[in-house]
Structure formats: structure tokens, C-alpha cells
Amino acid sequence: MGKKVALVLSSGGARGVAHIGVIEGLIDHGFEITSIAGSSMGSVVGAFHACGKLPEFKEWICNLDRVEVFKLIDFTFSSQGFIRGEKVFKNLEKVIPDRPIEEMQIPFIAVSTDLNTQKEKVFDSGSMYHAIRASVAIPTVLTPLKAGESLYVDGGVTNPVPADKVKRTKGDILVVSNVNAFKPYVSPLKKQEKRESNQYTKRLEEMMSRISKVIPGSSSAKKKLGFFDLLNDSLDLLQDRLTSELLKQYKPGLSVEVSRQACSTFEFYRAKEIIEAGRQAFEEALKASNLLSEPEQ
């Protein structure tokens, strides 16, 4: 049996699909993932691996192009967010049926934030989709999930890297996959692949760009975009500080870092590239560590 790993998967929007590459790297190198904790997009990838359905999720997301991603966005003019998020989860549930978290093959938790109590919420039982929907509700973008007296928003608000929540076992290695690192990004795709992709999607990109400028529903799109950019940058700064403190306190045995410049929040159509970026980041981190030379526990 390989070395046991307690795996922590960060928030990060579409960059979170890089976690797939990290998980595949761990498995290929003989590590055994014995528990998972995820925040926001990290909870999505973590949940699907914990229930044994990561290959199905990978196939689904890698087959999304720009048009299909756009079709999965159900816009709303709610003051709490401009995307409902119902459509994407309904489509996912056709591929991967819901199940109780407590029945998963690997112990799993998802982290969210309850705005009403102003506290972190840990989901370790109940509906898988309820937990990850609560965890991915990016403030002002994806509408919060209301459940009883609770109003849940993105787990990254209170705990972007839940290293303090993952279940630990004797002799395991704490591995953190952080897709919000401040480092340069170099695409793993070959120049020819990138050029063909750009030529194929150039007109569609221009069309979607024009549409995105009016998503907030304002006659002053530039002001609205400036507001959202400012809010996102502020949230990023808060999450960076929280991440830094958590990593200092819990000192992972392996820290995998993917650049926050890899892609923006909704660029899921670049899944293949981002997964490969995650795999490369894992290989680099593993090579720089001493884990391969350590005896198994």
C-alpha cells in the first residue's frame, strides 16, 4: 500500500479543475488518498473523487467548449448574484447521481460560509450536491444557497484551504493543492495547439465578451465591471491572507501551487490545459520534496 495522504483542495473557480491533475499525479506515484477536504471548486473535485466518479467528471468537463459553458450559465438579476447555478448542477446530476457524503468511498468534507451566523460551515454528511452548491456560491456572482435559517456562500470566504478540517490518520502526509498562487503561468499546451484553439474560437470569444459586459444589467457596464473587479480583488486578498496563515500553522508535507493567472473564474472550457497545469505543478512539487525517498509508513 502506498503512502497515505490527507488531501486539501483549495478554492479557485475554473482553476480548481487543476486539482484533477494533482489527484492523478498522486495516484500514479502510488500515494493512497485516505481523506479529502475541499473549499469551493476544491469541494467539487474532491467530492467526485471521494465517491469514485472523478473520471466521469473529467470526461464531462473536458468536453465543454465555450458555447456549452455559456449555455450552462443561468443568469438572474437578483441583488445577491447574477448566476443561479441550478442548470450546471442539474446537468452534472445526470452524469453523476447525488449520494450521501457519509457513504462515500473516501472520508470527505466540504467547507462553506453561513452569512447569517458569520461562521464557517463544515458539511460531512447529507447530500453531496447540497454541500458543494453551498461551497461554491461566490459572493455577488453565484446566488447564495438558502437552507432553513442559513444562507451559504463560498467556502473560500472563511477557509480557502481547509487544512484544519481534513481528517488525519497516523503516519499520513498532508498534501495541499492551492490554485491561487502568486507565480507566473506558462501554459502546458504547445504553441500550435494554442493557435488553433484561438483561431477556432475567436469570433465566439468576441461575442461572449460583448455579452459579458452587460451581465450585471447596467447601462454603465464599465462601472459595474469595475465594481466586480474591485470586489473580487478584495476577496482574493482576504483569501490569500487566510491561506498564508493556514499553511504556516499546518505545514503541509507537500504543497502544490498553480498560478492564479492560469485562467479566470469561468474558463472551464480550458479544462484540459488546466488539468495538465495541475499535473505539472504536482510533478514539480514532488521532485522538489523528499517524499519519493522516504520509507513508507
C-alpha positions in Angstrom: 0.0 0.0 0.0 1.3 3.5 -0.9 1.9 6.4 1.5 -1.3 7.7 2.9 -2.4 11.2 2.0 -4.8 13.7 3.7 -5.7 15.9 0.7 -6.7 19.5 0.9 -8.1 21.2 -2.3 -8.4 25.0 -2.4 -11.0 27.3 -3.8 -10.3 29.0 -7.2 -13.1 28.9 -9.7 -12.2 27.2 -13.0 -8.6 26.9 -11.8 -9.9 24.3 -9.4 -10.0 21.7 -12.2 -6.2 21.6 -11.8 -6.9 19.6 -8.7 -7.8 16.7 -11.1 -4.2 16.7 -12.3 -2.9 16.7 -8.8 -5.0 13.7 -7.8 -4.0 11.8 -10.9 -0.4 12.5 -10.1 -0.7 11.2 -6.5 -2.4 8.0 -7.7 0.2 7.4 -10.5 3.0 7.8 -7.9 1.4 5.2 -5.6 0.0 7.5 -2.9 -3.2 6.5 -1.2 -5.7 9.3 -0.6 -7.3 8.5 2.7 -9.3 11.7 3.3 -10.3 14.9 1.4 -11.3 18.4 2.4 -12.3 20.9 -0.2 -13.4 24.5 -0.5 -15.4 26.0 -3.3 -14.3 24.3 -6.6 -12.0 22.1 -4.5 -15.1 20.7 -2.9 -16.5 19.8 -6.3 -13.4 17.9 -7.5 -12.9 16.4 -4.0 -16.4 15.1 -3.8 -16.3 13.4 -7.2 -13.0 11.7 -6.3 -14.3 10.7 -2.9 -17.3 8.9 -4.5 -15.2 7.3 -7.2 -16.6 9.3 -10.1 -13.7 11.6 -10.9 -13.1 10.0 -14.4 -16.7 10.7 -15.3 -16.5 14.3 -14.1 -13.2 14.8 -16.0 -14.7 13.5 -19.2 -17.7 15.7 -18.8 -15.8 18.9 -18.1 -13.1 18.3 -20.8 -15.9 18.1 -23.4 -17.2 21.5 -22.6 -16.5 24.2 -25.2 -17.2 27.9 -24.8 -20.7 27.7 -26.2 -21.6 24.9 -23.8 -20.1 26.7 -20.8 -22.2 29.7 -21.7 -25.3 27.6 -22.0 -24.8 26.3 -18.5 -24.9 29.7 -17.0 -28.4 30.6 -15.9 -28.5 34.3 -15.5 -30.6 36.1 -12.9 -31.0 39.8 -11.9 -31.0 39.0 -8.2 -29.2 41.5 -6.0 -27.5 38.5 -4.4 -25.7 37.3 -7.5 -26.2 37.2 -11.3 -26.0 33.4 -11.7 -28.4 30.9 -10.2 -26.2 27.8 -10.6 -29.1 25.4 -10.9 -28.6 24.4 -14.6 -25.0 23.2 -14.2 -25.8 21.0 -11.2 -28.9 19.5 -12.9 -26.7 18.6 -15.9 -24.0 17.2 -13.6 -26.5 15.1 -11.7 -27.5 13.4 -15.0 -23.9 12.2 -15.2 -23.1 11.6 -11.5 -26.2 11.0 -9.3 -26.4 12.5 -5.9 -25.4 10.4 -2.9 -24.9 10.9 0.9 -21.5 12.1 1.9 -21.3 9.6 4.7 -21.5 6.8 2.1 -18.5 7.9 0.0 -15.5 5.6 -0.5 -13.1 8.2 1.0 -13.9 10.4 4.0 -14.8 13.9 2.6 -15.8 17.3 3.9 -16.8 20.5 2.1 -16.5 23.9 3.6 -19.0 26.8 3.2 -19.7 30.0 4.9 -23.0 30.8 6.7 -23.7 34.5 6.3 -26.4 34.6 9.0 -24.1 33.1 11.7 -21.0 34.6 10.1 -19.3 31.3 10.7 -17.7 28.5 8.7 -19.9 25.5 8.0 -18.5 22.0 7.5 -20.5 19.5 5.5 -19.6 15.9 6.4 -22.9 14.3 5.9 -26.1 14.6 3.8 -26.5 15.4 0.1 -23.3 15.7 -1.9 -24.7 18.3 -4.2 -26.2 20.3 -1.4 -22.8 20.5 0.2 -20.9 21.5 -2.9 -23.6 24.0 -4.0 -23.2 25.7 -0.7 -19.4 25.7 -1.0 -19.2 27.3 -4.5 -21.5 30.3 -4.1 -19.1 33.1 -5.0 -20.4 36.3 -3.4 -22.2 38.6 -5.8 -21.7 36.1 -8.7 -23.4 32.8 -7.7 -26.6 33.3 -5.6 -26.3 32.0 -2.0 -27.9 28.7 -1.0 -30.7 29.2 1.5 -31.4 26.3 3.8 -33.6 26.9 6.8 -32.2 29.8 8.7 -28.8 29.6 7.0 -27.6 31.5 4.0 -24.5 29.8 2.5 -21.8 31.4 0.4 -18.4 30.3 -0.9 -16.2 28.4 1.5 -13.2 30.5 0.3 -14.6 33.4 2.3 -13.7 31.8 5.6 -11.5 28.9 4.7 -10.0 28.8 1.2 -7.6 25.9 2.1 -9.3 23.8 4.8 -6.1 22.1 6.1 -7.5 22.4 9.7 -10.6 20.4 8.7 -9.3 17.4 6.8 -9.4 14.0 8.6 -6.0 12.9 9.7 -4.7 9.4 10.3 -1.5 8.2 11.9 1.5 8.5 9.6 -0.3 10.3 6.8 1.1 13.2 4.7 -0.8 16.4 4.5 -0.9 17.5 0.8 -2.3 20.9 -0.1 -3.3 21.8 -3.7 -3.5 25.6 -3.9 -4.6 27.0 -7.3 -4.3 30.7 -6.2 -0.6 31.0 -6.1 1.2 34.3 -6.9 3.6 32.9 -9.6 3.9 33.3 -13.3 1.8 31.0 -15.5 3.2 29.1 -18.5 0.7 27.1 -20.5 1.5 23.4 -20.8 -0.1 23.5 -24.3 2.1 23.6 -27.3 2.0 26.8 -29.3 0.4 25.1 -32.3 -2.5 23.8 -30.1 -3.0 27.3 -28.6 -3.0 29.0 -32.0 -5.6 26.5 -33.5 -7.8 27.0 -30.5 -7.6 30.8 -30.7 -8.5 30.8 -34.4 -11.4 28.4 -33.9 -13.0 30.4 -31.1 -12.0 34.0 -31.9 -15.4 35.1 -33.1 -17.3 33.3 -30.4 -15.0 34.9 -27.8 -15.7 38.4 -29.2 -19.4 37.7 -29.0 -19.3 36.4 -25.4 -17.1 39.4 -24.4 -19.8 41.8 -25.7 -22.5 39.9 -23.8 -20.4 39.6 -20.6 -20.1 43.4 -20.5 -23.9 43.7 -19.8 -24.3 40.8 -17.4 -24.9 43.0 -14.4 -27.8 44.6 -16.3 -26.5 48.1 -16.0 -26.4 50.9 -18.6 -23.0 51.7 -17.3 -21.2 48.4 -17.9 -17.7 49.7 -17.2 -18.7 50.9 -13.8 -20.3 47.6 -13.0 -17.3 45.6 -14.2 -15.0 47.9 -12.2 -17.1 47.2 -9.1 -17.0 43.4 -9.6 -13.2 43.5 -10.3 -12.7 45.5 -7.1 -14.8 43.1 -5.1 -13.0 40.0 -6.5 -9.6 41.5 -5.9 -10.6 42.3 -2.3 -11.8 38.7 -1.8 -8.6 37.4 -3.3 -6.5 39.5 -0.9 -8.6 38.2 2.1 -8.2 34.6 0.9 -4.5 35.0 0.3 -4.0 36.1 3.9 -6.1 33.3 5.2 -4.3 30.7 3.1 -0.9 32.0 4.2 -1.8 31.7 7.9 -3.3 28.2 7.5 -0.2 26.9 5.6 2.1 28.4 8.2 0.1 26.7 11.0 -0.4 23.3 9.5 2.8 22.9 7.4 1.9 20.5 4.6 4.2 17.7 3.7 3.7 18.6 0.1 2.3 22.0 -1.2 1.3 22.1 -4.8 0.9 25.6 -6.3 -0.8 26.5 -9.5 -0.7 30.1 -10.7 -3.8 32.3 -10.2 -3.0 33.6 -13.7 -3.8 30.2 -15.2 -7.4 31.1 -16.0 -10.3 33.2 -14.9 -13.3 32.1 -12.8 -15.5 30.7 -15.6 -12.9 29.5 -18.2 -14.0 25.8 -17.7 -13.6 25.3 -21.5 -9.9 25.2 -20.9 -10.2 22.2 -18.6 -7.7 20.0 -20.5 -5.0 22.7 -20.3 -5.7 23.5 -16.6 -5.7 19.8 -15.6 -2.3 19.4 -17.3 -1.1 22.5 -15.5 -2.1 20.9 -12.2 -0.2 17.7 -13.1 2.9 19.7 -14.0 2.7 21.7 -10.7 2.4 18.4 -8.8 5.4 16.8 -10.5 7.5 19.9 -9.8 6.5 20.0 -6.2 7.1 16.2 -5.7 10.5 16.5 -7.3 11.5 19.3 -5.0 10.3 17.3 -1.9 11.9 14.3 -0.3 8.7 12.2 -0.3 9.9 9.8 -3.0 12.9 8.8 -1.0 11.1 8.5 2.4 10.2 5.0 3.5 6.5 4.1 3.6 4.7 4.3 6.9 
